[in-house]
């Protein structure tokens, strides 16, 4: 169990990372042109009303005082109050977590369902037509932007064929799944291309490794060697790559949710930016940061579990 000793100390290393992210987010949000109070009031923006709104939300305080107020809220398990929605940010984010979490989960599952078999086919037929086809398709998948893929999928499966809904999230479990298929596939097509290339390289190295050679010498069939020894060893570097890309994916949901009008955290972030709702933007950014840190922490645990040689 000493291999898992890092679990006790790694969370302490995350604190400076989250602190740095909070500072960067706080500063960048306030560099966005525009006055939150003026945007909120619109045509009713009189000097008295502007002063009242700024005082109500602490916008008339110096930046350092506003940042301390933000840290105080975080320390007490709060994220401030939204100027746009007129409610606390934390409950607001809680109502938007489910669609985003469901989208990320759907995207990861679909990407693994695509990447593992395609990488296996490519690795076991190295240099043949199937291998070349997988390599070409994976290269194209990396090059296509998610918003373009989303629009193409909408035109094909929703507008032309009418098989799946264009946008929204639905009410029942079945409706939610049907609404998540196209956004999840949009995410998966980009993510699976990266995973396929990594898995293929790992599987090819594993096929020619000493471990595989020793397994063949013990009389194991080629299929048994591949699935018992080659694939598990190839998964180790791919787990870390997947964790990094899930971190990218969590932030990338902003684009996908906007294309498919999913009421998740990405859409909440976009609206918060346009309305200069500082507390919402900071709250969503910190939630994304914590989620990314947790995903990488879990990836480290899985990596140690898969490979006893790894020590963190």
Residue, then its C-alpha position, 0 to 999 in steps of 0.5 A: x500500500x506504500x505505492x498509494x502514499x501519494x494520495x495523502x499528500x497530493x491534495x496539498x499540492x493542488x492548493x497552490x494550483x487552485x489559488x493561482x487559478x483563482x487569481x488569474x480568473x479574478x483578474x481576467x474577468x475584470x479586464x473584460x470591457x463593460x460595467x456589470x451594473x450598467x449592463x444589468x440596468x440597461x436603459x434604467x441606468x441612472x447615476x443613483x441606480x448605478x451607485x446602488x447596484x455597485x454598492x450592493x454587489x461590492x463593485x465599488x470596492x478596490x480590486x484587492x478587497x473584492x478578491x478577499x471577499x471572493x476568497x472569503x466566500x470560497x472558504x465558507x463554501x459559497x461563491x457570491x451572488x449572481x448579479x444577473x440571476x439574483x441568487x447565490x452562485x453555488x446553487x445556480x451552478x448545482x442546477x447546471x452540473x448534471x447536463x455538463x457531467x452527462x455530456x462529458x460522461x457520454x463523450x468519454x464512453x463513446x470515445x473509448x468505444x471507438x478508440x479501443x477497437x480501432x486501435x486494436x485493429x490498427x495495431x494487429x494489422x500494422x502497415x495494412x489497409x486497415x491500419x492506414x485507414x485508421x491512421x487517416x481517419x484519426x488524423x482527420x478527427x484531430x483536425x476537425x473543430x468540435x463546433x463544425x462537427x456538431x453542425x455536420x451531425x445536426x444537419x445529417x442526423x437531425x435535419x436530414x434523417x430526423x433521427x435525433x433531436x437538434x437541441x435541448x436536454x429533455x425531461x425523462x431519462x430516455x429523452x436526456x439520452x437521446x438529446x446527449x447522443x449528438x453532443x456526446x458523439x461530437x466530443x467523442x469524434x475529436x477525443x477518440x482520434x487522439x486516444x486511438x493514436x496513443x493506444x495504437x502506438x502503445x499496442x504496437x510496442x506491447x506486441x513486440x515487448x519482452x512480456x509478450x514474447x515470454x507469454x507466447x513462449x508459455x503457450x498462450x495464443x496470440x489473442x490471449x497475449x494481446x488482450x491479457x498483456x498488450x492492452x493493459x500495458x498500452x492503457x497506462x499512458x493512455x489513462x494519463x492522456x485521457x485525463x488531460x483531455x478530459x480536463x480540456x473537454x470540461x472547458x470545451x463543453x462551452x462550445x458544444x453546449x452552445x451548438x446544441x443549446x444544452x443548459x449546462x455550465x458551459x452555457x452558463x459561463x457564456x451568458x455570465x461573460x456577456x452579462x459581466x456577471x463576475x461571480x458566475x464566471x469565477x464560480x464556473x471557472x473554479x468548478x472547472x478547475x476543481x473538476x480538472x484537478x480531481x480527474x488528474x488525481x484519479x488518473x494517477x490512482x488508476x495509473x498506479x493500480x494498472x502498473x505496479x512499477x509506477x511510483x508517484 
